[in-house]
Every structure is written in C-alpha cells, then in structure tokens.
Amino acid sequence: MSDPSMESTRYEIKIDLQGLIRLLAKNLYAESDVFVRELIQNAHDSIKRRSLLEPNAPPGIIRIRTDREAGTITVFDNGSGLTEQEVHDYLATIGRSGTAEFRQELLQKGRQAEVTLIGQFGIGLLSAFVVAYKVEVETLSVQPDNPAWYWISEGQKDYELRRGTRKDIGTTVILHISDNYRDMLNPEELRKAIKKYADFIPYQIFLNDEGERRQEYRVFVDRRFPDYILEVIPVELKTPYRVDGALYISDRHVPDLNTTGMLDIYQARMFVTSNNRDMLPGWAKFVRGVIDSPDLTPTAARDAIQLDATARQIKDALGEVVVEHLKKMAERDPLRFERIMEWHSYHVKGMAVAYDDFFDAIADLVPFETNRGLMSLRRYCDTSLRLENTAGYDIFYFSERGSATQFYMLCNAKGLLVINASYIFEENFLKKYAERRPNVRLHQISGTGSEFLFERISDEDARAFRDLEIDFRRHIPDPGSQVKVVRFKPNMLPAVAVLSADAKLRQELERTKADVIMPDAVRELVSRILSERPTVPVTLHLNADNPTIQQMAQMAANRANDPEVYQTAILAIYNNAILLTQQLMTPDNAQVIFNTSNHSIKLMVDQTEQLQGLQGKLSAAQLALREKEKAEVATNEQNGRMKHIVCMVAMPFRDSQSFAYETALLPALRSVLEQAPYYWQVVRADEKYFADTIDRNVAVWMKRSHAYIADISDQNPNVMMELGYMRWAREPWQPVIVLERTHTGALLDLADLRGIIRMHYPAASGRHAADEIAEVLKEEFAKDESIQKLNRLKQEHYLSPLLLHKRFRVSEDDARDLAGAYVTMESFVAANAEDIRLRVSGLPHYMASGLQQEVVDLLKELKASP
C-alpha cells in the first residue's frame, strides 16, 4: 500500500510568451545595436538566395531608413522574400531558421561554393525585440503565383498576418523603437553600427538614401558644369535658413590666391546669377556649385543677391557644410581625402594659414608628405618620436626645396619620422600649428637644427680628418662653402650638402625672379644679383663612418700617390652631394659636375683598358643559364601560366579565428609583391572560381601559378592540405614559401619538408598592422635567391589595383575596373585610350591617355633598371 505522502501531481507550466520572447532576445544579444547585424545578415541571405534561384536577379541593395518623428527604423532588401508558409515557418517559429535550411539544401545538392549564407532568420529577428516594442514585416516572394504578405508582432503569443500591397520582390522590416533605445534613431549611431557589423557585406547599403542622393547630385553637377568632379557635397540646410543644392570640389587647381569659389544661385527655384564669388567663404577657393534658397533676397534688377545679414549667415553655413564633409571624408575614406587635399594643397594650406577658423577646423586632417608616405599631423603626432617625457609632441621637418631624397635617407637610417615642408605655405602652416597647439614642439632638422642628424666627432678623430677637410675646401667650386667631418647614418652615404643662410636667400631670389606678378624692374634686379653669385655656398658634411671617406683620409695623410684620382674623387663626392639636394643645380654647378663625370669616365677607361677584351662577352656558363631561363619561360606558357608571375596564397578562409590576421597579412603580401620590384599577381584559391568546387578551383590556380605561399600559423587543415598540393605539383624552379606568425606557441616541425622557404612575420594588430608585416616580408623576400631568380623570368608586369591606387592616384573603384580589364601593364599601354575611357565610367579621355603615359614611363624605368 503506497504512502499518500509520497504521491505527486503533474501541473502545466504557465508561460508568459511575451515575457519569454523579450527574455530570449535580451539574453541572446548582449549589445542593443546587434539588431543591425542580424537584420543586415538576413537581408544578405535573402539577396543571395534570390541570386541562386533567379539567374537574372537585379543587383542586391539594402536600404535602412530612420524616422525620428514616427520612432521607426526600416530595413529594406530586394532579396527572395517569403511565401505565406515561410512566414509561418520562419517568422512565427522561434529557433527555426530558413537560412539554415536553405544552406542544408545547397549542401545536399553539392553546391559548396555557393554556401555563403550567414544569418539565422528565425532567430535573428528576435534581436529586434531588444530595442523595439513592435515589429512589422512586409514581404513578396520570388516564387511565382504568391501574393505579398504583411506580418505584425508585438512579442505576444499571437501575431497578425494579412495580404500586403508590396509590388517588388523582397522584404521590408519596420521596427517601432522603444523609448529606452531612441538613441538608435540617430543616423550617426546607426552608421557606426553598420560600419562595425557590415563592412564585409558584398552588397550596397544605403542609410537614409545618402549614397543614392549623392550619386544623383553627382550626375546633376556632371551635366551642369564642365569640370571633372573630384567630390560632391550635398547641401540640405534647414537652419538658420533653408538652402538646397550641391557643392563640388573641382579638379581645377590654379595657383592663384586671387581666385575664388563660385556658385550659381537660385531664389525659390528662379535663376538669379551664375559664378557668384561672394556666397562662399574666402578660404573655399577649391569649391564650386549651385544652391537654391527662398530666404535669399535678389537685387532690384534680379541679377544678383543682396549681401545682407541673411546672405552672410548662409555663407557661414555653407562653409560649415564643406568643413563637416571634409572631416567625414577624412574619417570614412582617408585615401580619397588625401588625394583631394594633395590635389588642392596650394589653396587648402594657403587659406588655412590666412584664415584661423578654417585652420582650426582642418589642421589635424590635412596630409603632409613624409618619409613614410602621406600623413596627417594628427597621425604624425601619434606616431613620431617624442624627445621629452611629457605629454607634448615633437614635429621634425625640413623646408629645403628638392632635398627630400637626401633627408629621407638620413631620417630613415635614424628611424626619424620627418615632414617635407618644402612646398609653399607648408613651413608657415607647421609654425602656425605649433603656435596654436601649446603641447607641440617644432624642430627643423637642417641648418641650426642639424644636430638631430649629424654627430660631432672627437678631437682625436678631427685631427685624423683635418688634411681631408682642407683638401675639400681647396677643390670644391664655391669659396664660401664650409666642410665638416661628422658622423651620420646611413654609413654608405659619404657626404651631404646642407644649405647655408646665403643659399636659402638665393632660393627666395630665384622664386622672386620666376614670379610673373613681380614688376619687371624687380625681376631684372634679382637676375643681376644672381648672376654675380653663380655658385651656391653650402655646408658639406663628410661622414667619418663611411669607408670611402676613411680611405680618402688615409690618402690625404699620405699625400696621395695619384693626385689626379684623389682630386677627381673629391669633386665626385661633392657632385653627388649637390645632386642629392637638386635645388643647388646652378649652371656653373652643372658644368662642374659634367666635367668631373667626363674625367672620371676617362680615368676608369684608362685604368681598366686591359679588361676591354672581356667586356660585352658572356661566359659559357652565363650563356647556358640564359638558355635555361628561356626554356623555363617556354614551359610556363605551355602549361597555361601567365606571362606575368602569379603567386597563389593559402590561408584560412573568412570564417576562421585567424581572419583578423588574414585581413592584415593578405594586404601586406599584396603591398610587397604587387608593387616594385616584383609586380606579381597575388591570388587566393577561393577568390575567383574557374570550377564549381573549391578543390577544383585550387587545382586551376595551382596550374596557373608560378610561386606558392602558405600561412601555417594556425595549422589550419585546409591550408596544410593546400601546402601538400603545392609541394606535390611544383616544378623544381617554383618557390614554396611557408609563413608563420611569431609568438603563436609551439612552432610546427617542418624539418621533413625539403625545398621550402620558411619565413616569420610579426603578430601585428591595429590600423598599421599590414604595413608592419609588409616591412618584414619585404626584407625576407629580398634575401632569397630563388624568389629573385623567378622574378627575372617574368615577361610582363601585373597591373595591380593597389599600384594604380597608390602610385597613380586612381580611385579604388576605377583601379579595380582597370585591373580587371587589363591584367598587365603591357596590355594596358597597348589599349586604345577611348576603350579605356568606356570601360571606366566617368574617366575623361585626357586622363586615360595621361595614365597610359605614366605606365609607359614606369615600364621604361623597369627596362632600364638592372
């Protein structure tokens, strides 16, 4: 008989479904903005699904709109949409994912290459309830004979479904935002979330139709104005007065401070005047455009605008629009910003020096040329050496025109970041920057500031070099020049010429003479002064650590056995120092250099006459090597390999934990190999599909490639398998390079893999990680003879998008289009300029021809180099 106290009764758990949905949402997603990621991923998958179901589907577009008054965020896509059954299955069933089921369906069909779906539609929609109290979905399926449907849920146990009115295939999700999360209605907050979560989404994403409006504005100004448009700036002001229109930055950069920005002006849609010079701030000389404002007051003749208080406020507001646009461009598209600022450097820097408000707005953003590329002052201060243990910043610069090569060599050897401020307005810009930034210290590295580069020698060493100093003073052309023996880096540089105060004065006189604005009488007077001083006094620094200078010091002490060779060497060292400075190239200096060079050639010919019988002849071994290289080239062509060198890279795919390193490593490899001195094409096995599976695609790239690289840092199985393919398929002359990231734990033992090249690269992170990795790999590749030997085999040179963008300042989009159409430099220069213009939308004919000529010049340089 059972004990009644041990009996139990079963009860049904009561579920507050509304509370459960919100609890699930808040526990699944830690951050409130994660709904942006989930909804964009759902839109991506829907677009991807439509492209697979409908071969002629339109390009995928995702639009996000905010409505502060209504309190809604709307996400629109033109993907595959949902049928009625799919609405019930995926929107109304928690935990069931249409994306997952479609992915499984593709896998069952053997279509691995197309499995790039990333969302979880049924689960992802839960994220909306973190920030929204109600969600509406309107959808129209790509499946034929299915009507549109409208789904509404407030997170309760029931939902509403009715016929929709949507006419276009796709889905619209409307989120009614709760009061606690209304900050997400701020477009800037939403933009940050989009950038954080959706940088690698391959479809266009428009926030509040900004991208579309900007394109419409660009088409408008392209049609209205004859200029080539570098950047469009939409104008949509509500305060202090209503102004609509479009400003643009032109490609015109006339070096004249008297030029002005110009506007075509409408008042209440009625044309008033064109080329108005008064409605833009004085600093906006690089801006043009058209505006319409009902608040402007025309003159009585209705052919001009009254410059009253309203007009002045609108003028100030337009200036703020330009400045804000430049700031956003510097943040979101720094390369494009640098290109435009460099193009208009004369006006931007000149006007910043003249206008304090403009200076304060853009001073941190404007790029300057440095020995490490273009760099803003903000980035420079964060990167450069600090001399004192304070919170301040030290800026090093030189202002001698034409001395960049010399100072870059000196500063690179010392690890010193330096600004080239030799162009007009730049030194004044830096001085103003230091004046208005109390924590900035400015250092000029030439003249009185040369102690940063040149180290004094001891008294004992000075005695050893004294005779050499005297001989240099005796033989160099200008009697006012000084000679000092010091120590500096690099050791391979024997001498450096630095401008004296007289030389800098001569520079100013040369500029005055060339200035057409100056009166003729002033220019004639300057010409006479210059003619009286045909040479330029300099301070010639001789490098005590240079082997040649040390050897010549011994010759000076022993009163050189061959005075003619000794004296010629003195003049040659002086000439090379003058050539490095460039701006010291006067007619008299040029004559001295010419005569010395001819005499040096004669000496070399006389002293090597006994070797003339050997000159111009190749040994039997060299001839055999040449024939072998030709045979290897012929074999390459027979095997389907390109005339330019292709390097296949094996690394973990994008869903790997090492993706953060891949995003730095792959750009680093391209930075090294797709530019000088290699000009190879760097490819991944999963980049371009020649076959229907990844394995077959790998095989195609394997056959087409000349060199192989595998990143085994994470011992990824796919990478290790591809490395095995590489070693099995390679010819003896094909290098296989294995890369390993440093500090990754126990290194893999590859002792048995003979014939591979093993290199390490730093575990760098941050925005400059790719540059740090590239610097290391460039040195490693240069050391390996098999890589250098392969480089000599190439017949043509890859036309890299990176090269076009970095060296020739082609926009990233145009660079990709050009590289896709013309794979090698040789095919690009052989093309018709009109064909190039047609392939690259918006590229003027003259720019196509000019770009071709620049590539021709580069090929000539490559042909002339050893």
Residue pairs with C-beta under 8 A, 6 or more apart in sequence:
17 156
17 157
18 154
18 155
18 156
18 157
21 94
21 126
21 129
21 155
21 156
22 129
22 155
24 94
24 126
25 126
25 127
25 128
25 129
25 130
26 130
28 123
28 126
28 127
29 35
29 38
29 126
29 127
29 130
32 130
32 131
32 181
32 184
33 184
33 189
33 192
33 193
33 196
33 197
34 127
34 130
34 197
35 127
35 128
35 130
35 131
35 132
35 175
36 64
36 190
36 193
36 194
36 197
36 198
37 127
37 193
37 196
37 197
37 198
38 119
38 120
38 124
38 125
38 127
38 128
39 75
39 124
39 125
39 127
39 128
39 173
40 62
40 75
40 194
40 197
40 198
40 201
40 205
41 118
41 119
41 120
41 124
42 77
42 99
42 119
42 121
42 124
42 125
42 171
42 173
43 62
43 75
43 77
43 79
43 171
43 203
44 60
44 62
44 117
44 118
44 119
44 201
44 202
44 203
45 79
45 99
45 102
45 117
45 118
45 119
45 121
46 77
46 79
46 80
46 81
46 121
46 170
46 171
47 57
47 60
47 62
47 77
47 78
47 79
47 80
47 203
48 60
48 79
48 114
48 116
48 117
49 79
49 80
49 102
49 117
50 57
50 60
50 78
50 79
50 80
50 81
50 142
50 169
51 57
51 60
52 106
52 114
53 80
53 142
54 80
54 142
57 142
58 78
59 203
59 204
60 77
60 78
60 79
60 202
60 203
60 204
61 77
61 78
61 203
61 204
61 206
62 75
62 76
62 77
62 201
62 203
62 204
62 205
62 206
63 74
63 75
63 76
63 77
63 205
63 206
63 209
64 73
64 74
64 75
64 76
64 190
64 194
64 205
64 206
64 207
64 208
65 73
65 74
65 76
65 207
65 208
65 209
66 72
66 73
66 74
66 185
66 186
66 187
66 190
66 207
66 208
67 73
67 74
67 185
68 185
71 176
71 177
71 182
71 185
72 174
72 175
72 176
72 177
73 132
73 174
73 175
73 177
73 184
73 185
73 190
74 172
74 173
74 174
74 175
75 172
75 173
75 175
76 170
76 171
76 172
76 173
77 170
77 171
77 172
78 168
78 169
78 170
79 169
79 170
79 171
80 141
80 142
80 169
80 170
81 139
81 140
81 141
81 142
81 169
81 170
81 171
82 90
82 91
82 98
82 139
82 141
82 149
82 171
83 141
83 143
83 146
83 149
84 146
84 147
84 149
84 161
86 98
86 141
87 137
87 139
87 149
87 151
87 161
88 161
89 96
89 98
89 122
90 96
90 97
90 98
90 121
90 122
91 121
91 122
91 125
91 137
91 151
91 153
91 159
92 151
92 153
92 159
93 122
94 122
94 123
94 126
95 122
95 123
96 122
97 119
97 120
97 121
97 122
97 123
98 121
98 122
99 117
99 118
99 119
99 120
99 121
100 120
102 117
103 115
103 117
106 112
106 114
106 115
107 115
110 693
111 692
112 693
112 694
113 689
113 692
113 693
113 694
113 697
125 135
125 173
128 135
128 173
128 175
129 135
129 155
130 181
131 175
131 177
131 178
131 181
131 184
132 175
132 176
132 177
132 178
132 181
133 154
133 155
133 176
133 177
133 178
134 152
134 153
134 154
134 155
134 175
134 176
135 152
135 153
135 154
135 155
135 173
135 174
135 175
135 176
136 150
136 151
136 152
136 173
136 174
136 176
137 150
137 151
137 152
137 171
137 172
137 173
137 174
138 148
138 149
138 150
138 151
138 164
138 165
138 166
138 171
138 172
138 174
139 148
139 149
139 151
139 164
139 166
139 170
139 171
139 172
140 146
140 147
140 148
140 149
140 164
140 166
140 167
140 168
140 169
140 170
140 171
141 169
142 169
147 163
147 164
148 163
148 164
148 165
148 166
148 167
149 161
149 162
149 163
149 164
150 161
150 162
150 163
150 164
150 165
151 159
151 160
151 161
152 159
152 160
152 161
153 159
153 160
166 172
177 184
177 185
183 189
184 190
184 193
187 207
187 208
190 207
191 207
194 205
194 207
198 205
200 654
204 211
206 212
213 234
214 232
214 234
217 232
217 234
217 246
218 229
218 232
218 248
220 246
221 229
221 232
221 246
221 248
221 289
221 290
222 229
222 842
224 264
224 290
225 248
225 250
225 288
227 248
227 250
227 251
227 252
227 288
228 250
228 251
228 844
228 847
229 248
229 249
229 250
229 251
230 248
230 249
230 250
230 251
230 339
230 340
230 343
231 248
231 249
231 325
231 329
231 336
231 340
232 246
232 247
232 248
233 246
233 247
233 248
233 249
233 287
233 289
233 321
233 322
233 325
234 246
235 243
235 244
235 245
235 246
235 247
235 289
235 291
235 318
235 321
236 243
236 244
237 243
237 244
237 314
237 317
237 321
240 313
240 314
240 317
241 293
241 295
241 310
241 313
241 314
241 317
242 293
242 294
242 295
243 291
243 292
243 293
243 295
243 314
243 317
243 318
244 291
244 292
244 293
245 266
245 289
245 290
245 291
245 292
246 289
246 290
247 263
247 287
247 288
247 289
247 291
247 318
247 321
247 322
248 287
248 288
248 289
249 286
249 287
249 340
249 344
250 286
250 287
250 288
251 343
253 286
253 343
253 344
253 346
253 347
255 346
257 285
257 347
257 350
259 285
259 347
260 277
260 280
260 282
260 285
261 277
261 280
261 281
261 284
261 285
261 286
261 287
261 288
262 275
262 276
262 277
262 280
262 288
263 275
263 276
263 279
263 280
263 288
263 289
263 290
263 291
264 271
264 273
264 274
264 275
264 276
264 289
264 290
264 291
265 271
265 272
265 273
265 274
265 276
265 279
265 290
265 291
265 292
265 293
265 296
265 305
266 272
266 290
266 291
266 292
266 293
267 292
267 293
267 294
267 296
267 297
267 298
267 305
268 292
268 293
268 294
269 292
272 296
272 298
272 302
272 303
272 304
272 305
273 303
273 304
273 305
276 304
276 305
278 305
278 307
278 311
278 315
279 291
279 305
279 311
279 314
279 315
279 318
280 287
280 315
280 318
280 319
281 315
281 316
281 318
281 319
281 322
281 355
281 358
282 351
282 354
282 355
283 319
283 347
283 351
283 352
283 354
283 355
283 358
284 318
284 319
284 322
284 351
285 347
285 351
286 344
286 347
286 348
287 322
291 318
293 314
295 310
295 314
296 305
296 306
296 310
296 311
296 314
297 305
297 306
297 308
297 310
297 311
298 304
298 305
298 306
299 305
299 306
305 311
319 358
323 358
323 361
323 362
326 337
326 361
326 362
326 365
327 361
327 362
327 365
329 336
329 337
329 340
330 337
330 365
330 376
335 805
335 812
336 811
336 812
337 365
337 367
338 367
338 374
339 809
339 811
341 348
341 365
341 366
341 367
342 367
342 374
342 809
345 423
346 423
346 424
346 425
348 362
348 366
349 366
349 423
349 424
349 425
349 426
349 429
350 424
350 425
351 358
352 358
352 359
352 362
352 363
352 366
352 425
352 429
352 432
353 359
353 425
353 428
353 429
353 432
359 432
359 436
360 436
363 377
363 429
363 432
363 433
363 436
364 376
364 377
364 378
365 376
365 378
366 376
366 377
366 429
367 374
367 375
367 376
368 374
368 375
368 376
368 377
368 380
368 419
368 420
368 421
368 426
369 404
369 419
369 420
370 380
370 417
370 418
370 419
370 420
371 407
371 408
371 411
371 412
371 417
371 418
371 420
372 417
375 383
375 417
375 419
377 395
377 433
380 395
380 417
380 419
381 393
381 395
381 440
383 417
384 393
384 394
384 395
384 396
384 417
385 394
385 396
385 415
385 416
385 417
386 392
386 393
386 394
387 394
387 441
388 394
388 441
390 439
391 439
392 439
392 440
392 441
393 437
393 439
393 440
393 441
394 440
394 441
394 443
395 419
395 430
395 433
395 434
395 440
395 441
395 442
395 443
396 411
396 416
396 417
396 418
396 419
396 443
396 444
396 445
396 452
397 418
397 419
397 420
397 421
397 427
397 430
397 442
397 443
397 444
397 445
398 407
398 418
398 419
398 420
398 421
398 422
398 444
398 445
398 446
399 421
399 422
399 426
399 427
399 444
399 446
400 407
400 422
400 446
400 498
400 499
400 504
400 507
400 581
400 583
401 422
401 423
401 507
401 582
401 583
402 422
402 581
402 582
402 583
403 422
403 446
403 499
403 580
403 581
403 582
403 583
404 420
404 422
405 580
405 582
406 496
406 497
406 580
406 581
407 418
407 420
407 445
407 446
408 418
408 420
409 490
409 493
409 580
410 453
410 488
410 489
410 490
410 493
410 496
411 417
411 418
411 445
411 453
412 490
413 488
413 489
413 490
414 452
414 453
414 489
416 445
416 452
416 453
418 445
419 426
419 430
420 426
421 427
421 429
421 430
430 442
431 442
433 440
433 442
434 440
434 441
434 442
443 449
443 452
445 452
445 453
446 498
446 499
447 498
447 499
447 501
447 504
450 498
450 541
453 488
454 484
454 486
454 487
454 488
454 541
455 486
455 487
455 488
456 486
456 487
457 465
457 485
457 486
457 487
457 544
461 485
461 544
462 485
464 553
464 557
465 485
465 542
465 544
465 549
465 553
467 553
467 556
467 557
468 485
468 542
468 549
468 552
468 553
468 556
469 483
469 484
469 485
469 542
471 556
471 566
471 567
471 570
472 483
472 540
472 542
472 570
472 574
473 481
473 482
473 483
475 567
475 570
475 571
475 574
476 483
476 540
476 570
476 571
476 574
477 535
477 574
477 588
477 589
477 592
478 535
478 536
478 537
478 538
480 500
480 502
480 537
481 500
481 537
481 538
481 539
481 540
482 500
482 537
482 538
482 539
482 540
483 539
483 540
483 542
484 539
484 540
484 541
484 542
485 541
485 542
485 543
485 544
485 549
486 541
486 542
486 543
486 544
487 543
487 544
487 545
488 496
488 541
488 543
488 545
489 545
491 543
491 545
491 546
491 547
492 546
493 543
493 546
494 542
494 543
494 546
494 548
494 549
494 573
494 576
495 540
495 541
495 542
495 543
495 546
495 549
495 573
495 574
495 576
495 577
496 540
496 541
496 543
496 577
496 580
497 538
497 539
497 540
497 541
497 574
497 577
497 578
497 580
497 581
497 584
498 538
498 539
498 541
499 507
499 536
499 538
499 539
499 581
499 583
499 584
500 537
500 538
500 539
502 533
502 536
502 537
503 536
503 537
503 538
503 584
506 530
506 533
506 536
507 583
509 526
509 529
509 530
510 530
512 518
512 522
512 523
512 526
513 523
513 526
513 527
513 530
515 523
534 586
534 587
534 588
535 586
535 588
535 589
536 584
536 586
536 589
538 577
538 578
538 581
538 584
540 574
540 577
542 549
542 573
543 549
544 550
548 569
548 573
549 573
552 566
552 569
552 570
552 573
555 561
555 566
556 566
560 566
564 603
565 603
568 596
568 599
568 600
568 603
571 592
571 596
572 596
572 597
572 600
575 592
575 593
575 596
575 597
578 584
578 585
578 589
578 593
579 585
579 593
618 626
629 792
629 793
632 733
632 793
633 793
633 795
635 731
636 643
636 706
636 793
637 643
639 703
640 703
640 704
641 703
641 704
641 705
641 706
642 681
642 704
642 796
642 823
642 824
643 794
643 795
643 796
643 824
644 679
644 680
644 681
644 794
644 795
644 796
644 797
644 798
644 823
644 824
645 678
645 679
645 680
645 681
645 706
645 707
645 790
645 791
645 793
645 794
645 798
646 680
646 681
646 683
646 701
646 704
646 705
646 706
646 707
647 669
647 673
647 680
647 681
647 682
647 683
647 705
647 706
647 707
647 708
647 709
648 683
648 684
648 685
648 701
648 702
648 704
648 705
648 707
648 708
648 709
648 726
649 666
649 669
649 682
649 683
649 684
649 708
649 709
649 710
649 711
650 684
650 685
650 708
650 709
650 710
650 711
650 718
650 719
650 722
650 723
650 726
651 658
651 662
651 665
651 666
651 684
651 710
651 711
651 716
651 719
652 658
652 659
652 662
652 711
652 714
652 716
652 718
652 719
653 686
653 718
654 662
656 662
656 714
656 716
657 714
658 711
658 713
658 714
658 716
660 765
661 711
661 713
661 741
661 763
662 711
664 764
664 765
664 769
664 770
664 773
665 711
665 739
665 761
665 770
665 773
666 682
666 684
667 770
667 774
668 761
668 769
668 770
668 771
668 773
668 774
668 777
669 682
669 709
669 774
669 777
670 682
670 800
670 802
671 770
671 771
671 774
671 802
672 678
672 774
672 777
672 778
672 781
673 680
673 682
673 781
674 680
674 681
674 682
674 798
674 800
674 802
674 803
675 800
675 802
675 803
675 806
675 807
677 791
677 865
678 781
678 791
679 794
679 797
679 798
679 800
679 803
679 825
679 862
680 706
680 707
680 791
680 794
680 798
681 798
681 800
681 823
683 701
683 705
685 694
685 697
685 698
685 701
685 722
686 694
686 697
688 697
689 697
690 696
690 697
690 700
690 701
691 697
691 699
691 700
698 722
698 725
699 725
702 708
702 725
702 726
702 729
703 729
705 734
706 734
706 790
706 793
707 734
707 735
707 736
707 737
707 787
707 790
708 723
708 726
708 730
708 734
708 735
708 736
708 737
709 736
709 737
709 738
709 739
710 719
710 720
710 722
710 723
710 726
710 736
710 737
710 738
710 739
711 719
711 739
711 740
711 741
712 719
712 720
712 723
712 738
712 739
712 740
712 748
712 750
713 739
713 740
713 741
713 744
714 744
715 748
723 736
723 738
726 736
727 736
727 753
727 755
727 756
730 736
730 755
733 786
733 789
733 790
734 790
735 757
735 784
735 786
735 787
735 790
736 755
736 756
736 757
737 756
737 757
737 758
737 759
737 787
738 750
738 753
738 756
738 757
738 758
738 759
739 759
739 760
739 761
739 777
740 747
740 748
740 758
740 759
740 760
740 761
741 760
741 761
741 762
741 763
742 760
742 761
742 762
742 763
743 763
744 763
750 756
750 758
757 784
757 786
757 787
759 777
759 780
760 776
761 773
761 776
761 777
762 772
762 773
762 776
764 770
764 772
764 773
781 787
782 788
796 824
796 825
796 826
796 827
797 824
797 825
797 826
797 859
797 862
798 823
798 824
798 825
799 818
799 819
799 822
799 823
799 824
799 825
799 827
799 828
799 855
800 819
801 812
801 815
801 816
801 818
801 819
802 815
804 810
804 814
804 815
804 818
804 819
805 811
805 812
805 815
807 858
808 851
808 854
808 855
810 818
810 851
814 840
814 843
817 839
817 840
817 841
818 828
818 836
818 839
818 840
821 836
821 839
821 840
822 828
822 831
822 836
825 855
825 858
825 859
826 859
828 836
828 852
828 855
829 852
829 855
829 856
829 859
831 852
833 845
833 848
833 849
833 852
834 845
834 848
836 843
836 848
836 851
836 852
837 843
837 844
837 845
837 848
840 848
